[in-house]
């Protein structure tokens, strides 16, 4: 634990000084890295902790972004007040979406979540209720004001995004150490065994979706603020694949692993962005190499060890 704490302090220290040594485009990449890490950590609640295949997580990311955008640009609600609304609405959608499909397992659940993501994307493209702006999206989103401080500059948004990442990491850490985290762990390992211990399978699975959706929507609000605009392409199926892959490549149920997975799957391809679509080859190669060399993920989670007297040779 103490060793991990040292690494986290070093990690956030680098994050604090990072914007002072790079050009503006890389500051934006640093902001997006923090937000994608938040979404990946929320995806991990469903995929890594509860063991459910969810490949439509960009839906909840998009609900947060579009909720903030619509409330701010159409109804003139300050961005800071849209955050709890976006979280609550996305969590509610997580419950509504997961309730009828929660009995599905493996590939069947995965296909169902893909279907929801496609429906969401098409709804945005077709200007749902005349509010989503169609293919062009929504522009002119305002910036949050906290204690009189206007978070509108590039660096201010960067630090705000990293603050959200820190809060998310603390939430995930506390979930891991709680009764809730143990219930998720039991469900992932064996649903039958979990139910025999009194774990309500349906309740905890739906709760995992609700929690994951709420956290993802928080990142969506800040993402909308970062670019002052939202459009459907940002929340399509390809984006869901990215979040799913980050968790698998980094290591399910591992905070350091997910941070590393985000770096490998999002930041590394940015070094090749001048080569247009060629950077997607880097994305694919990284996935293949990781699965061959580190099938449990770059930094797999550890759930404790057997006592030495049990592993000692007689």
N, C-alpha and C positions, 0 to 999 in steps of 0.2 A: 504493500500500500504506500509506504513512504517513498519507495523508488518511483512509483507511478506519479506521486505528487510532485517530485522533482522534475520529471519529464513534462508534466502539465504546466508547471510554473515556467519552465524554459520555453515551451510551446507558445504560451500567451505573451511572454516577454518579447519573443521574436515578432509576434503578431502586432504588438504595440508599436514597435519601432519600424516595422516593415514599410508603411506608407511614406516614410521620410527618405527612403533609398531607392524607390522605383518610380517609373513614370506613371501618369494617370491611368493608362489602360490596364496596367498591372494592379493598380489599386482596385479597379473595378473587378478584376479577376479574384483578388483577395476577398472582396465583399461577397461575390457570388460563391466562392469556396465556402465561406462561413454559412451562407444560407443553404447551400446544397448539403452541407454537413448536417445542418438541423433537420432537413427533410429526410436524409438518409437515416439519421438516428430515430426519427419518427417511424420510418419504414421498418426499422429494426425491431420496434415494439411488436409489430405484427409478424414479421418474417423471422427475425432472430430469436425473440423471446417467447412468443406464443406459437411459433412454428407453422404459420399459415402462409401459403403462397399468394402474395398480393402483388400483381403486376399492373395495377392501375392507380398507384399512389399519387401520380401527378394530378389526378382529379382533385384531391384535397388541397394540394399546393395551389391549384388554380382557383378553387372555391375561395380560399383566403384572399388571393390577389384580386379577383373580380369583385368580391364583396366589398373590399376596401375601395376599389376603383369606382364602383357604382354609387356607393354611399357618399363618397367624397365629391365626385363630379356631378352627379344628378341631384343629390339631396343636400349637398354642401355640409355634410357632417365632417368635422375635423378627423384627420387620419388616426390620431391617438384613440379616439372613441370608437373607431371601426374595428380595432384589434379584438376586444372581447366579443363583439358581435360576430366577427369572422370566425373566431375560435369556436364559439357556441354553435354557429350554423354548420360549420364543417363537421364538428363532433356529432351533431344531429344527423347529418347526411351519412356519416360513418355508421351510425346505428341503423338507419333506414336501409342502407345498401347491404350491410352485413347480415342483418336479421334473417332474411329469407334464404341466404346462401351459406350460412355458417356451418350447416351440416355437411357441406361438400368438403372433399379433401384433395390434396395434391393438385394434379393437373386440372381437375374439374373446377376447383376454386380459382385457380390461376386464370383459366379461360373466362370465367364469369367476371372477374375483376377487370380483365382486358375489355370485355364488352361494355362495362360501365364507363371506362375511360373513353372509349370510342363514342359512346352516346354523349358524354360531356363535351368532347371536342366538337362534335357535329352541332350540338346546341349552341356553342359559342360561335361557330362559323355562320350559323343561320340567324344570328342576332336575336337570341331568345328574348321574348317579350319587348323587343325593341330597345334592350338595355345593354347588350354586350358588344355592340359595335360591329358585329360581323367579322369578316376576315381582317379588317383593319384594326380592330380592337378599340381600346379607350386611351385617350391621351389627356395630358394636363392634370395628372394626379398630384395633389399637394404633398407637403412634407409635414411630419409630426412636429409638434411643439411640446416640449417637456420642461416643466418648471421655468417657462419663459424662454427656453433655448430652442431656436429653430434648427432642426436637424435637416438641413437642405444641402449643405456642401458635401462634396465627395468624401472627404475624410470623416465628417460627422456621421454619415450613413455607414461608412466602413466600420467605425468603432461601435456604432449602435448594433450592427449585424453581429459583430464579435461578442458584444454583451449578451445578445440573444442566444448565441451559441453556448456561452458559458452557463447561462441559466438552464438551457436545455440539457447540457451535460450533467449538471447537478440534479436535475429532475430524473434523468435516466439512472444515474448512480443510486439515488434514493429508492427508485423503483426496484433496482436489482437487490437491494438490501432489505426490502420490505416483504410482507406477507403476499402482496400482489405479485412481486417478482418471482417468489417461490411458486405461486400458483401457475404463472405463465411457464416456468421451467418444467413443472410436472406435466403440464398439458403437452409441451413440445416433446418430452421424452416418451410419455405413454398416456393417452387419454383415458384408457381403461383404469390404469393404476391411479391416475389423478382423481377420477370419479370415486374410486373405492376409498380414497382419503377424504371424501366430502367436498371436492372441488366442483363447483357448478360449471360444467363445460360451456354451455351456451352463454351464461352471464359473462364469464371471463374472456371468452373469444370476442364477443360484441364489445366489451369494454376495451380490449386491445385495439380494435378498429377505431373506436371513438377517441381514445387517447392519441393514437397515431395520426388521426385526421386533424385533431385540434392543434397538435404541435406543428404539423405540416402547413396548416393554414396561417399560423403565426409567421413562418418563413415567407409565405406567399404575400402577406401584407407588406413586409419590408422589401421584398423583391419588386413589388409594384412601385414602392417609393423610390427605390434605387434608380429605376429607369423612367419614372414619371409616366409610365405607359404599360399596358398589358395587351397581349394578342394571343389568339388560340394556339399558334405554333409552339409556344413555350410550354404548353401543358398537354401535348399529344402523347401518343403511346410510346414514341421513341424516348421521351423524357422519363416515362415510368420505367422503361428498360434500364436507363442509366441508373436510377435510384436503386432498383433491384440488384443490378450488377455491383454497385458500390458495396452493398452489404455482403454479397457473396464473396467478392474479391477481397475485401478488407478483413472479413471474419465476423460471422453472425454473433450478436450479443456481446460484441467487444467494442468499447468506445474508441480506444486507440486504433483498432483495426478499421473502423468505419472512417476515421479521420484520414488514415493512410489510403484507404480505398477511394475516398473523394479526391485525394491528391493524385493518385495514379490514373483514375478514370476521367477526371475533369481537368486538373491543372496540367499534367504532362502533355495531353494533346494540344494545349494552347501554344506550346513551343513550336508546333508544326502548323499553326493556323494559316501561315503564308502559303501553304501548299494545298489550300482549299480542302477538297474532300479526302485528300491523302491522309489527313489526320485521323480519319475514321479507321484507317488500317492500323494506326498505333493503338487505338481503342480496342480493336479486335485482337491484335497481337498480345496486348497486356492481359486480356481476359484468358487467352489460351495458355500463355506462359504461367500465369498464376494458378490456373486449375491443374496444370501438369506438375509444377514445382511445389505449390502450396495448396493442396486440395481443401484444407480446412480454413483457408484464408491467409492473408499476409500476417495478421496478428490474431490468431484464434483465441477465443475466450477460454479461461481456465476456471473450472468449477471445484477446485480443491484436489487434494491428493490423498491416497490411502495412507494410513499410519505406517510408519517404518517397520513396526513389528509384524505387519501383515505381508510386507513385501520382502522381508529378510529371508535369505536362503537358510534352510535348517542344516 
